[in-house]
């Protein structure tokens, strides 16, 4: 799957905002980068496949793929769900982003990397 990126807003998947404070989505994208996880936005859920996001390893790199057609809230929720498996204890996250990550941790006790 190729990530076709034209500009920084499309690359981040985040919506342009009027102030300088990063959105939760941007904060999660930066945190993912800090732990070595690549984020890709691509067209998913075509044909018989009905998925909006997923995680895998591509050439040894943990990668999260999110359907680029999702809205900002859905992208944020999908990214938080996939990132909830990672340890961000030593990485700064805005409180709202950290709360969302913690709320997204699977209740079945999945461990953090």
PyMOL commands that set and color helices and strands:
alter all, ss='L'
color gray80, all
select helices_A, chain A and resi 8-12+24-34+72-83+95-103
alter helices_A, ss='H'
color red, helices_A
select strands_A, chain A and resi 38-42+53-58+61-67
alter strands_A, ss='S'
color yellow, strands_A
deselect
rebuild
show_as cartoon
